[in-house]
């Protein structure tokens, strides 16, 4: 799995399916957002699309 270097969405592609930025293998911390509208964490991290995200990516 790889994480986007910009929006931190996790996928298995070389470019993020959400924003098109490059992805990296070097990430840590898994965050699963199912309902971004009711999630305080999603609001704080500016996440608007449900999915898997990382907390840190390099």
Secondary structure in CASP SS format (residue, H / E / C, confidence):
PFRMAT SS
TARGET T0000
AUTHOR 0000-0000-0000
METHOD secondary structure of the structure
MODEL  1
X C 1.00
X E 1.00
X E 1.00
X E 1.00
X C 1.00
X C 1.00
X C 1.00
X C 1.00
X E 1.00
X E 1.00
X E 1.00
X C 1.00
X C 1.00
X C 1.00
X E 1.00
X C 1.00
X C 1.00
X C 1.00
X C 1.00
X C 1.00
X C 1.00
X E 1.00
X E 1.00
X E 1.00
X C 1.00
X C 1.00
X E 1.00
X E 1.00
X E 1.00
X E 1.00
X E 1.00
X E 1.00
X E 1.00
X C 1.00
X C 1.00
X C 1.00
X C 1.00
X C 1.00
X C 1.00
X H 1.00
X H 1.00
X H 1.00
X H 1.00
X H 1.00
X C 1.00
X C 1.00
X C 1.00
X C 1.00
X C 1.00
X C 1.00
X E 1.00
X E 1.00
X E 1.00
X E 1.00
X E 1.00
X E 1.00
X E 1.00
X C 1.00
END
